[in-house]
Amino acid sequence: MARLQDSRFSLLGIRFGWDAVIGLVPGVGDVAATAMAAWVVAEAARLGAPKRLLARMGLNVAIDFLLGAVPLVGDLADIAFKANLRNVDLLERHLSRTG
């Protein structure tokens, strides 16, 4: 899901995903992308991630939402700030340490 959201496509060497594409739809696009990002955090919770890690992941989602809410600039920010891939990386590092 994170790869689909953040790096599914490539154009001129720039990787982007459905988050950036959906974000182009005014209003509902950023809300829909945030809902999908929240699913990644919910899966981390289901896997038993500690509250501190979930809070950090939630902060990444919030930053992505707030950046994406800014017209035009937010669409470019969606390409640069890959919250879903960041969150999966945080979760993978946690799981590799704890088993």
C-alpha positions as CSV (number, residue, x, y, z in Angstrom):
1,M,0.0,0.0,0.0
2,A,2.8,2.4,0.9
3,R,4.5,1.9,-2.4
4,L,1.3,2.4,-4.3
5,Q,0.6,5.6,-2.4
6,D,4.1,7.1,-2.6
7,S,6.2,5.6,-5.5
8,R,4.1,3.7,-7.9
9,F,4.8,5.8,-11.0
10,S,7.8,7.5,-12.5
11,L,7.9,10.5,-14.7
12,L,11.2,12.1,-15.8
13,G,12.9,10.2,-13.1
14,I,10.6,11.5,-10.4
15,R,8.8,8.9,-8.4
16,F,5.2,9.5,-7.1
17,G,2.2,7.5,-6.2
18,W,-1.6,7.6,-5.9
19,D,-1.3,10.1,-3.0
20,A,0.0,12.8,-5.4
21,V,-2.5,11.9,-8.1
22,I,-5.6,11.7,-5.8
23,G,-4.4,14.9,-4.1
24,L,-5.1,16.8,-7.4
25,V,-8.8,16.4,-6.7
26,P,-9.7,19.5,-4.7
27,G,-11.0,18.8,-1.2
28,V,-11.8,15.1,-1.3
29,G,-8.4,14.0,-2.7
30,D,-6.3,14.9,0.3
31,V,-8.9,13.4,2.7
32,A,-9.0,10.1,0.7
33,A,-5.2,9.9,0.6
34,T,-5.0,10.6,4.3
35,A,-7.6,7.8,5.0
36,M,-5.3,5.4,3.1
37,A,-2.3,6.6,5.0
38,A,-4.2,6.1,8.3
39,W,-4.8,2.4,7.3
40,V,-1.0,1.9,7.3
41,V,-0.9,3.3,10.9
42,A,-3.8,1.1,11.9
43,E,-2.0,-2.0,10.5
44,A,1.0,-1.0,12.6
45,A,-1.2,-0.8,15.7
46,R,-2.6,-4.2,14.8
47,L,0.9,-5.6,14.7
48,G,1.5,-4.3,18.2
49,A,3.6,-1.2,17.5
50,P,4.2,0.9,20.6
51,K,2.3,4.1,21.1
52,R,5.4,6.2,20.6
53,L,5.9,4.7,17.2
54,L,2.3,5.1,16.3
55,A,2.4,8.8,17.4
56,R,5.4,9.4,15.1
57,M,3.7,7.7,12.2
58,G,0.6,9.8,12.9
59,L,2.7,12.9,12.8
60,N,4.0,11.9,9.4
61,V,0.4,11.5,8.2
62,A,-0.6,14.8,9.7
63,I,2.3,16.6,8.0
64,D,1.5,15.0,4.7
65,F,-2.2,16.1,5.0
66,L,-1.3,19.7,6.0
67,L,1.2,20.0,3.2
68,G,-1.2,18.5,0.7
69,A,-4.0,20.9,1.7
70,V,-2.1,23.8,0.3
71,P,-3.2,24.3,-3.3
72,L,-0.6,23.5,-6.0
73,V,2.3,23.7,-3.6
74,G,0.7,20.8,-1.7
75,D,0.6,18.7,-4.8
76,L,4.4,19.1,-5.2
77,A,4.9,18.4,-1.5
78,D,3.0,15.1,-1.9
79,I,5.7,14.1,-4.3
80,A,8.5,15.1,-2.0
81,F,7.2,14.1,1.4
82,K,6.5,10.3,1.2
83,A,4.8,9.8,4.6
84,N,3.7,6.2,3.8
85,L,7.1,5.0,2.9
86,R,8.5,6.8,5.9
87,N,6.0,5.0,8.1
88,V,6.7,1.6,6.7
89,D,10.4,2.2,7.2
90,L,9.8,3.1,10.8
91,L,7.7,0.0,11.3
92,E,10.2,-2.3,9.6
93,R,13.0,-0.9,11.8
94,H,10.9,-1.5,14.9
95,L,10.0,-5.0,13.9
96,S,13.6,-5.9,13.0
97,R,14.7,-4.8,16.5
98,T,11.9,-6.5,18.4
99,G,11.3,-9.6,16.2
